[in-house]
Amino acid sequence: MKNIPLELETKVKKYSLMVAWWQIHEGDKTMVDKLEEVLGKIEQTEDELRLSGIKDEVFDEILKRAKKFITLTVGEMTDKQLETMTKLIFGQNTKMVPFDKRELSKPGVIYFDPVKYAEYAKKNQKKEIEYIPYVHKKPLWKGQYISVRNYVVENALAKGAGLKLTHEDRTMTLSPAQVKSEGIHNNANSHVASITEPGIKAGDTYYLVDYNFKPDE
């Protein structure tokens, strides 16, 4: 990866593996202890990477890659590759199954099933969230609300996308959940579109959905 000092490449790779592992097993009640352990390691590694002087935009690229690191190809990984990944996360004493049942009685040994791992990967594979840009050129309503045309909001909801709302060079990012829950729908007051643009034709009516404008920090 570009802009990553050579001495940090191994740490970045391990961080990517841990983020991918976390995403795949998140929500599995049988893995609660291991999830807590991995989350602690993720947070520690994040702190170490940031303290190393990596710029925010570079770290964002690391996180973006980490989230895609394993889940796209895990079904094609060999048992050996999965074992290597697990040992990088949990340590060299980690063992893969199946093993002799007597091995289960040995303390301090973590077991990892590559078949189950692949099943989780395919089930929980997540798409990157799309964010639709929207530029608001008029003054904020009541000095605090940014008004978005309803067909823009409906398009985002249909796609499961978020919104990036910009006003005077400041941007507020809304997650898909926030797009759905935080808008005030003024469907009683309709407007007529003067021009044709994506989502609406000239002469069609639309209404505004207001969001409390809180720019990203």
BALUMLUM-606034 format. One line per 3 residues: number of its first residue (from 1); their letters; for each residue y, x negated, z negated of N, C-alpha, C. Coordinates in nm, 3 decimals, always signed. Layout:
BEGIN
NUM> a> Y/X/Z/Y/X/Z/Y/X/Z | ... .
END
This chain:
BEGIN
1> mkn> -0.120/-0.084/+0.000/+0.000/+0.000/+0.000/+0.125/-0.088/+0.000 | +0.225/-0.046/+0.077/+0.349/-0.122/+0.087/+0.423/-0.125/-0.047 | +0.497/-0.232/-0.069/+0.586/-0.247/-0.184/+0.515/-0.256/-0.318 .
4> ipl> +0.383/-0.274/-0.318/+0.309/-0.290/-0.443/+0.279/-0.438/-0.462 | +0.331/-0.499/-0.570/+0.300/-0.641/-0.595/+0.150/-0.664/-0.602 | +0.106/-0.777/-0.552/-0.036/-0.809/-0.543/-0.106/-0.796/-0.678 .
7> ele> -0.037/-0.841/-0.784/-0.101/-0.840/-0.916/-0.120/-0.698/-0.971 | -0.057/-0.598/-0.908/-0.071/-0.460/-0.956/-0.167/-0.377/-0.872 | -0.219/-0.433/-0.764/-0.302/-0.354/-0.673/-0.427/-0.299/-0.742 .
10> tkv> -0.492/-0.380/-0.825/-0.611/-0.334/-0.895/-0.579/-0.220/-0.990 | -0.466/-0.234/-1.061/-0.424/-0.129/-1.155/-0.393/+0.001/-1.080 | -0.328/-0.011/-0.964/-0.296/+0.107/-0.883/-0.424/+0.175/-0.836 .
13> kky> -0.522/+0.095/-0.795/-0.650/+0.152/-0.749/-0.718/+0.226/-0.863 | -0.721/+0.167/-0.981/-0.786/+0.231/-1.095/-0.711/+0.358/-1.134 | -0.579/+0.354/-1.129/-0.499/+0.473/-1.157/-0.534/+0.585/-1.058 .
16> slm> -0.546/+0.550/-0.930/-0.581/+0.648/-0.828/-0.716/+0.712/-0.857 | -0.812/+0.631/-0.896/-0.945/+0.681/-0.927/-0.942/+0.777/-1.045 | -0.864/+0.743/-1.147/-0.858/+0.828/-1.266/-0.791/+0.961/-1.236 .
19> vaw> -0.684/+0.960/-1.156/-0.616/+1.085/-1.120/-0.711/+1.174/-1.041 | -0.783/+1.115/-0.946/-0.878/+1.192/-0.866/-0.988/+1.251/-0.954 | -1.042/+1.170/-1.045/-1.148/+1.217/-1.135/-1.097/+1.332/-1.220 .
22> wqi> -0.974/+1.317/-1.273/-0.914/+1.421/-1.357/-0.903/+1.552/-1.280 | -0.851/+1.547/-1.157/-0.832/+1.668/-1.078/-0.964/+1.741/-1.054 | -1.068/+1.664/-1.028/-1.197/+1.723/-0.995/-1.260/+1.790/-1.116 .
25> heg> -1.244/+1.733/-1.235/-1.311/+1.786/-1.353/-1.222/+1.871/-1.442 | -1.093/+1.884/-1.407/-1.002/+1.962/-1.488/-1.055/+2.105/-1.504 | -1.055/+2.155/-1.627/-1.101/+2.291/-1.651/-1.248/+2.302/-1.687 .
28> dkt> -1.323/+2.194/-1.673/-1.465/+2.196/-1.708/-1.479/+2.179/-1.860 | -1.518/+2.286/-1.928/-1.525/+2.284/-2.074/-1.628/+2.184/-2.127 | -1.726/+2.151/-2.043/-1.828/+2.056/-2.089/-1.777/+1.912/-2.082 .
31> mvd> -1.660/+1.893/-2.024/-1.608/+1.757/-2.006/-1.482/+1.734/-2.089 | -1.455/+1.819/-2.189/-1.328/+1.815/-2.262/-1.299/+1.676/-2.318 | -1.397/+1.615/-2.385/-1.375/+1.485/-2.447/-1.342/+1.379/-2.343 .
34> kle> -1.416/+1.380/-2.233/-1.393/+1.279/-2.128/-1.259/+1.303/-2.058 | -1.222/+1.432/-2.042/-1.092/+1.462/-1.981/-0.979/+1.409/-2.067 | -0.989/+1.425/-2.199/-0.886/+1.373/-2.290/-0.880/+1.220/-2.281 .
37> evl> -0.996/+1.159/-2.274/-1.002/+1.013/-2.265/-0.935/+0.963/-2.137 | -0.969/+1.027/-2.025/-0.913/+0.985/-1.896/-0.763/+1.013/-1.890 | -0.719/+1.129/-1.945/-0.577/+1.160/-1.946/-0.499/+1.054/-2.023 .
40> gki> -0.553/+1.011/-2.136/-0.487/+0.905/-2.213/-0.475/+0.777/-2.133 | -0.579/+0.744/-2.057/-0.575/+0.624/-1.974/-0.475/+0.638/-1.859 | -0.468/+0.759/-1.803/-0.372/+0.784/-1.695/-0.230/+0.763/-1.745 .
43> eqt> -0.198/+0.822/-1.861/-0.063/+0.811/-1.916/-0.029/+0.666/-1.950 | -0.125/+0.595/-2.006/-0.103/+0.454/-2.040/-0.077/+0.372/-1.913 | -0.156/+0.397/-1.810/-0.140/+0.321/-1.685/-0.007/+0.355/-1.618 .
46> ede> +0.032/+0.482/-1.623/+0.163/+0.521/-1.568/+0.274/+0.442/-1.635 | +0.269/+0.436/-1.768/+0.372/+0.362/-1.843/+0.373/+0.215/-1.802 | +0.255/+0.157/-1.789/+0.246/+0.016/-1.751/+0.303/-0.008/-1.612 .
49> lrl> +0.273/+0.084/-1.519/+0.324/+0.069/-1.382/+0.476/+0.082/-1.379 | +0.528/+0.179/-1.453/+0.674/+0.198/-1.453/+0.744/+0.079/-1.520 | +0.686/+0.027/-1.629/+0.746/-0.088/-1.697/+0.740/-0.214/-1.612 .
52> sgi> +0.651/-0.214/-1.513/+0.639/-0.331/-1.426/+0.758/-0.343/-1.330 | +0.840/-0.235/-1.325/+0.959/-0.241/-1.240/+0.944/-0.170/-1.107 | +0.833/-0.098/-1.089/+0.815/-0.023/-0.964/+0.921/+0.086/-0.954 .
55> kde> +0.982/+0.097/-0.835/+1.085/+0.198/-0.815/+1.024/+0.337/-0.815 | +1.105/+0.439/-0.847/+1.056/+0.577/-0.855/+0.995/+0.622/-0.724 | +1.059/+0.589/-0.611/+1.006/+0.635/-0.483/+0.872/+0.571/-0.451 .
58> vfd> +0.854/+0.446/-0.496/+0.726/+0.378/-0.475/+0.620/+0.442/-0.564 | +0.657/+0.473/-0.690/+0.561/+0.537/-0.780/+0.521/+0.675/-0.728 | +0.616/+0.748/-0.669/+0.584/+0.878/-0.610/+0.479/+0.864/-0.501 .
61> eil> +0.490/+0.757/-0.421/+0.391/+0.733/-0.316/+0.254/+0.699/-0.377 | +0.256/+0.624/-0.488/+0.130/+0.592/-0.558/+0.063/+0.721/-0.605 | +0.140/+0.810/-0.668/+0.084/+0.934/-0.719/+0.033/+1.022/-0.605 .
64> kra> +0.108/+1.025/-0.495/+0.068/+1.104/-0.380/-0.067/+1.056/-0.327 | -0.081/+0.923/-0.318/-0.207/+0.867/-0.270/-0.319/+0.891/-0.371 | -0.284/+0.880/-0.500/-0.385/+0.899/-0.604/-0.447/+1.038/-0.596 .
67> kkf> -0.364/+1.138/-0.570/-0.413/+1.275/-0.566/-0.505/+1.301/-0.448 | -0.499/+1.214/-0.346/-0.583/+1.231/-0.228/-0.694/+1.126/-0.221 | -0.702/+1.042/-0.324/-0.782/+0.919/-0.314/-0.930/+0.945/-0.293 .
70> itl> -0.986/+1.039/-0.368/-1.130/+1.062/-0.364/-1.166/+1.196/-0.302 | -1.090/+1.299/-0.331/-1.136/+1.435/-0.303/-1.159/+1.464/-0.156 | -1.100/+1.386/-0.067/-1.118/+1.414/+0.075/-1.249/+1.361/+0.129 .
73> tvg> -1.309/+1.262/+0.061/-1.428/+1.198/+0.117/-1.543/+1.184/+0.017 | -1.531/+1.248/-0.098/-1.632/+1.226/-0.201/-1.772/+1.264/-0.156 | -1.783/+1.368/-0.072/-1.914/+1.410/-0.024/-1.984/+1.304/+0.058 .
76> emt> -1.907/+1.211/+0.112/-1.963/+1.105/+0.195/-1.990/+0.976/+0.116 | -1.950/+0.975/-0.012/-1.968/+0.853/-0.091/-2.113/+0.833/-0.129 | -2.156/+0.709/-0.133/-2.291/+0.679/-0.176/-2.297/+0.679/-0.328 .
79> dkq> -2.420/+0.687/-0.383/-2.436/+0.681/-0.528/-2.378/+0.552/-0.583 | -2.392/+0.445/-0.508/-2.342/+0.314/-0.555/-2.189/+0.317/-0.565 | -2.124/+0.375/-0.466/-1.977/+0.385/-0.469/-1.931/+0.470/-0.586 .
82> let> -2.001/+0.581/-0.609/-1.966/+0.667/-0.722/-1.988/+0.596/-0.855 | -2.096/+0.519/-0.862/-2.124/+0.444/-0.984/-2.015/+0.340/-1.010 | -1.971/+0.273/-0.904/-1.865/+0.174/-0.917/-1.737/+0.239/-0.967 .
85> mtk> -1.704/+0.355/-0.910/-1.583/+0.425/-0.951/-1.590/+0.464/-1.099 | -1.705/+0.517/-1.140/-1.720/+0.561/-1.278/-1.710/+0.444/-1.376 | -1.768/+0.333/-1.340/-1.762/+0.216/-1.427/-1.620/+0.161/-1.438 .
88> lif> -1.543/+0.173/-1.328/-1.404/+0.130/-1.333/-1.325/+0.214/-1.432 | -1.361/+0.342/-1.444/-1.288/+0.432/-1.533/-1.338/+0.422/-1.677 | -1.470/+0.429/-1.694/-1.527/+0.442/-1.828/-1.583/+0.312/-1.885 .
91> gqn> -1.592/+0.209/-1.802/-1.645/+0.083/-1.853/-1.783/+0.051/-1.797 | -1.820/-0.077/-1.811/-1.942/-0.125/-1.748/-2.070/-0.074/-1.815 | -2.060/-0.013/-1.935/-2.181/+0.038/-2.000/-2.219/+0.177/-1.949 .
94> tkm> -2.138/+0.233/-1.859/-2.165/+0.366/-1.806/-2.290/+0.363/-1.719 | -2.375/+0.464/-1.732/-2.496/+0.471/-1.651/-2.497/+0.599/-1.570 | -2.563/+0.593/-1.455/-2.575/+0.708/-1.368/-2.707/+0.778/-1.398 .
97> vpf> -2.719/+0.906/-1.366/-2.847/+0.978/-1.375/-2.903/+0.991/-1.234 | -3.034/+1.012/-1.217/-3.132/+1.030/-1.324/-3.181/+0.897/-1.381 | -3.205/+0.897/-1.511/-3.264/+0.783/-1.580/-3.378/+0.832/-1.668 .
100> dkr> -3.455/+0.741/-1.719/-3.560/+0.774/-1.814/-3.497/+0.849/-1.932 | -3.558/+0.962/-1.973/-3.501/+1.045/-2.079/-3.479/+0.966/-2.208 | -3.555/+0.860/-2.228/-3.538/+0.781/-2.350/-3.401/+0.715/-2.354 .
103> els> -3.342/+0.696/-2.234/-3.209/+0.635/-2.229/-3.104/+0.722/-2.297 | -3.130/+0.854/-2.301/-3.033/+0.947/-2.359/-3.007/+0.921/-2.506 | -3.103/+0.857/-2.574/-3.090/+0.834/-2.718/-3.004/+0.712/-2.750 .
106> kpg> -2.967/+0.635/-2.646/-2.888/+0.515/-2.671/-2.742/+0.551/-2.696 | -2.684/+0.503/-2.806/-2.543/+0.539/-2.836/-2.445/+0.468/-2.741 | -2.332/+0.533/-2.721/-2.225/+0.470/-2.643/-2.246/+0.470/-2.494 .
109> viy> -2.345/+0.546/-2.444/-2.371/+0.548/-2.301/-2.322/+0.681/-2.243 | -2.238/+0.673/-2.142/-2.185/+0.793/-2.077/-2.266/+0.817/-1.950 | -2.310/+0.940/-1.930/-2.389/+0.971/-1.811/-2.305/+1.043/-1.708 .
112> fdp> -2.332/+1.018/-1.585/-2.252/+1.068/-1.475/-2.344/+1.109/-1.361 | -2.332/+1.233/-1.314/-2.419/+1.284/-1.209/-2.343/+1.290/-1.077 | -2.378/+1.207/-0.980/-2.304/+1.205/-0.853/-2.313/+1.336/-0.776 .
115> vky> -2.424/+1.409/-0.789/-2.438/+1.536/-0.719/-2.339/+1.638/-0.775 | -2.334/+1.645/-0.910/-2.240/+1.736/-0.974/-2.096/+1.697/-0.939 | -2.070/+1.568/-0.934/-1.937/+1.519/-0.900/-1.896/+1.570/-0.761 .
118> aey> -1.986/+1.557/-0.664/-1.956/+1.600/-0.527/-1.932/+1.750/-0.522 | -2.008/+1.827/-0.601/-1.989/+1.972/-0.604/-1.851/+2.008/-0.658 | -1.809/+1.940/-0.766/-1.676/+1.964/-0.821/-1.568/+1.927/-0.720 .
121> akk> -1.589/+1.817/-0.650/-1.490/+1.771/-0.554/-1.466/+1.875/-0.446 | -1.574/+1.930/-0.393/-1.561/+2.027/-0.284/-1.502/+2.158/-0.335 | -1.539/+2.197/-0.458/-1.491/+2.322/-0.514/-1.343/+2.316/-0.549 .
124> nqk> -1.298/+2.202/-0.601/-1.162/+2.190/-0.653/-1.068/+2.113/-0.563 | -1.109/+2.088/-0.442/-1.024/+2.016/-0.349/-0.893/+2.092/-0.331 | -0.783/+2.024/-0.351/-0.652/+2.091/-0.348/-0.569/+2.041/-0.230 .
127> kei> -0.501/+2.135/-0.166/-0.408/+2.098/-0.060/-0.275/+2.057/-0.122 | -0.206/+1.967/-0.052/-0.072/+1.931/-0.099/+0.019/+2.052/-0.084 | +0.104/+2.073/-0.183/+0.196/+2.186/-0.177/+0.305/+2.160/-0.074 .
130> eyi> +0.328/+2.258/+0.011/+0.437/+2.250/+0.108/+0.564/+2.304/+0.042 | +0.676/+2.239/+0.070/+0.805/+2.286/+0.019/+0.895/+2.317/+0.138 | +0.941/+2.441/+0.147/+1.024/+2.485/+0.259/+1.171/+2.462/+0.223 .
133> pyv> +1.245/+2.388/+0.307/+1.386/+2.362/+0.276/+1.474/+2.483/+0.309 | +1.578/+2.503/+0.229/+1.673/+2.611/+0.252/+1.810/+2.564/+0.206 | +1.907/+2.568/+0.297/+2.044/+2.522/+0.265/+2.133/+2.644/+0.245 .
136> hkk> +2.196/+2.652/+0.129/+2.286/+2.762/+0.095/+2.430/+2.713/+0.110 | +2.502/+2.770/+0.206/+2.635/+2.719/+0.239/+2.748/+2.793/+0.168 | +2.722/+2.912/+0.119/+2.827/+2.991/+0.056/+2.836/+2.957/-0.093 .
139> plw> +2.944/+2.999/-0.160/+2.954/+2.976/-0.305/+2.839/+3.045/-0.378 | +2.803/+2.991/-0.492/+2.698/+3.051/-0.573/+2.746/+3.187/-0.625 | +2.655/+3.284/-0.624/+2.689/+3.416/-0.675/+2.708/+3.408/-0.826 .
142> kgq> +2.820/+3.459/-0.874/+2.857/+3.452/-1.016/+2.860/+3.308/-1.066 | +2.874/+3.215/-0.973/+2.884/+3.075/-1.010/+2.755/+3.009/-1.053 | +2.643/+3.085/-1.048/+2.518/+3.026/-1.097/+2.392/+3.064/-1.018 .
145> yis> +2.402/+3.162/-0.928/+2.282/+3.206/-0.856/+2.289/+3.165/-0.710 | +2.179/+3.108/-0.662/+2.168/+3.074/-0.521/+2.090/+3.186/-0.452 | +2.144/+3.238/-0.344/+2.087/+3.355/-0.277/+2.006/+3.312/-0.155 .
148> vrn> +1.882/+3.356/-0.151/+1.789/+3.319/-0.043/+1.748/+3.446/+0.030 | +1.745/+3.441/+0.161/+1.707/+3.560/+0.238/+1.560/+3.594/+0.212 | +1.533/+3.723/+0.205/+1.399/+3.767/+0.162/+1.288/+3.718/+0.253 .
151> yvv> +1.314/+3.705/+0.385/+1.207/+3.662/+0.474/+1.171/+3.515/+0.454 | +1.266/+3.436/+0.401/+1.235/+3.297/+0.367/+1.141/+3.293/+0.247 | +1.173/+3.376/+0.147/+1.089/+3.385/+0.027/+0.950/+3.437/+0.063 .
154> ena> +0.945/+3.541/+0.146/+0.816/+3.600/+0.184/+0.731/+3.501/+0.263 | +0.795/+3.419/+0.346/+0.722/+3.317/+0.421/+0.662/+3.214/+0.325 | +0.739/+3.174/+0.224/+0.688/+3.078/+0.126/+0.571/+3.137/+0.048 .
157> lak> +0.583/+3.264/+0.008/+0.476/+3.329/-0.068/+0.349/+3.341/+0.015 | +0.364/+3.373/+0.144/+0.248/+3.388/+0.232/+0.175/+3.256/+0.250 | +0.250/+3.147/+0.250/+0.191/+3.014/+0.269/+0.145/+2.949/+0.139 .
160> gag> +0.181/+3.011/+0.024/+0.155/+2.946/-0.103/+0.242/+2.823/-0.119 | +0.362/+2.827/-0.061/+0.453/+2.712/-0.060/+0.562/+2.726/-0.165 | +0.627/+2.614/-0.195/+0.744/+2.614/-0.280/+0.870/+2.614/-0.196 .
163> lkl> +0.984/+2.609/-0.262/+1.113/+2.605/-0.193/+1.196/+2.488/-0.244 | +1.270/+2.425/-0.154/+1.371/+2.326/-0.193/+1.506/+2.384/-0.152 | +1.580/+2.432/-0.251/+1.706/+2.500/-0.226/+1.821/+2.404/-0.248 .
166> the> +1.904/+2.388/-0.144/+2.013/+2.290/-0.149/+2.148/+2.362/-0.144 | +2.238/+2.317/-0.233/+2.375/+2.368/-0.236/+2.468/+2.251/-0.269 | +2.560/+2.222/-0.178/+2.658/+2.114/-0.196/+2.591/+1.982/-0.239 .
169> drt> +2.493/+1.940/-0.162/+2.424/+1.810/-0.183/+2.341/+1.804/-0.311 | +2.322/+1.917/-0.377/+2.233/+1.923/-0.494/+2.115/+2.013/-0.459 | +1.996/+1.973/-0.501/+1.875/+2.045/-0.464/+1.798/+2.090/-0.586 .
172> mtl> +1.746/+2.212/-0.579/+1.657/+2.264/-0.682/+1.520/+2.288/-0.619 | +1.416/+2.236/-0.683/+1.280/+2.253/-0.633/+1.211/+2.364/-0.711 | +1.155/+2.460/-0.638/+1.080/+2.569/-0.699/+0.934/+2.558/-0.659 .
175> spa> +0.846/+2.564/-0.757/+0.702/+2.565/-0.728/+0.666/+2.701/-0.670 | +0.548/+2.715/-0.607/+0.505/+2.846/-0.557/+0.509/+2.954/-0.666 | +0.468/+2.918/-0.788/+0.469/+3.015/-0.898/+0.612/+3.058/-0.932 .
178> qvk> +0.706/+2.962/-0.929/+0.846/+2.995/-0.960/+0.908/+3.080/-0.849 | +0.873/+3.051/-0.723/+0.922/+3.133/-0.611/+0.884/+3.279/-0.634 | +0.761/+3.299/-0.682/+0.710/+3.434/-0.702/+0.771/+3.503/-0.823 .
181> seg> +0.790/+3.430/-0.932/+0.824/+3.494/-1.059/+0.971/+3.492/-1.096 | +1.049/+3.399/-1.043/+1.184/+3.380/-1.094/+1.295/+3.441/-1.008 | +1.259/+3.498/-0.895/+1.362/+3.556/-0.808/+1.403/+3.696/-0.850 .
184> ihn> +1.532/+3.725/-0.832/+1.584/+3.860/-0.855/+1.601/+3.925/-0.718 | +1.521/+4.027/-0.688/+1.519/+4.088/-0.555/+1.624/+4.200/-0.546 | +1.722/+4.178/-0.459/+1.829/+4.277/-0.441/+1.800/+4.362/-0.317 .
187> nan> +1.683/+4.428/-0.315/+1.643/+4.501/-0.194/+1.718/+4.632/-0.174 | +1.802/+4.667/-0.271/+1.883/+4.789/-0.253/+2.005/+4.761/-0.165 | +2.042/+4.633/-0.153/+2.159/+4.595/-0.072/+2.114/+4.517/+0.050 .
190> shv> +2.110/+4.583/+0.165/+2.062/+4.517/+0.286/+2.177/+4.462/+0.369 | +2.145/+4.361/+0.450/+2.241/+4.299/+0.541/+2.180/+4.298/+0.680 | +2.265/+4.281/+0.781/+2.218/+4.277/+0.920/+2.231/+4.135/+0.973 .
193> asi> +2.122/+4.084/+1.029/+2.123/+3.948/+1.084/+2.205/+3.945/+1.212 | +2.297/+3.848/+1.221/+2.384/+3.839/+1.339/+2.320/+3.755/+1.450 | +2.225/+3.668/+1.412/+2.158/+3.585/+1.512/+2.007/+3.586/+1.488 .
196> tep> +1.934/+3.549/+1.593/+1.789/+3.536/+1.580/+1.756/+3.396/+1.529 | +1.670/+3.388/+1.429/+1.625/+3.262/+1.376/+1.483/+3.281/+1.323 | +1.413/+3.174/+1.290/+1.275/+3.189/+1.245/+1.262/+3.291/+1.131 .
199> gik> +1.181/+3.394/+1.154/+1.158/+3.494/+1.051/+1.234/+3.623/+1.069 | +1.335/+3.623/+1.159/+1.415/+3.745/+1.176/+1.484/+3.744/+1.312 | +1.505/+3.864/+1.366/+1.574/+3.878/+1.494/+1.715/+3.934/+1.469 .
202> agd> +1.805/+3.905/+1.560/+1.941/+3.961/+1.549/+1.933/+4.112/+1.546 | +2.007/+4.172/+1.452/+2.006/+4.317/+1.437/+1.910/+4.367/+1.331 | +1.814/+4.284/+1.293/+1.722/+4.324/+1.186/+1.791/+4.314/+1.050 .
205> tyy> +1.740/+4.387/+0.956/+1.800/+4.384/+0.822/+1.722/+4.291/+0.729 | +1.791/+4.240/+0.632/+1.729/+4.155/+0.529/+1.803/+4.180/+0.398 | +1.746/+4.134/+0.289/+1.815/+4.138/+0.160/+1.804/+4.001/+0.094 .
208> lvd> +1.876/+3.983/-0.014/+1.883/+3.852/-0.078/+1.800/+3.849/-0.207 | +1.741/+3.733/-0.230/+1.667/+3.707/-0.354/+1.742/+3.596/-0.427 | +1.787/+3.623/-0.547/+1.869/+3.527/-0.621/+1.786/+3.446/-0.721 .
211> ynf> +1.815/+3.316/-0.724/+1.752/+3.227/-0.821/+1.861/+3.155/-0.900 | +1.842/+3.147/-1.031/+1.935/+3.073/-1.116/+1.933/+2.926/-1.074 | +2.044/+2.875/-1.026/+2.047/+2.742/-0.966/+2.052/+2.633/-1.072 .
214> kpd> +1.942/+2.562/-1.087/+1.932/+2.451/-1.181/+1.885/+2.328/-1.102 | +1.981/+2.247/-1.054/+1.945/+2.134/-0.968/+1.848/+2.037/-1.036 | +1.764/+1.975/-0.953/+1.673/+1.872/-1.004/+1.753/+1.757/-1.062 .
217> e> +1.701/+1.698/-1.167/+1.771/+1.584/-1.229/+1.737/+1.456/-1.156 .
END
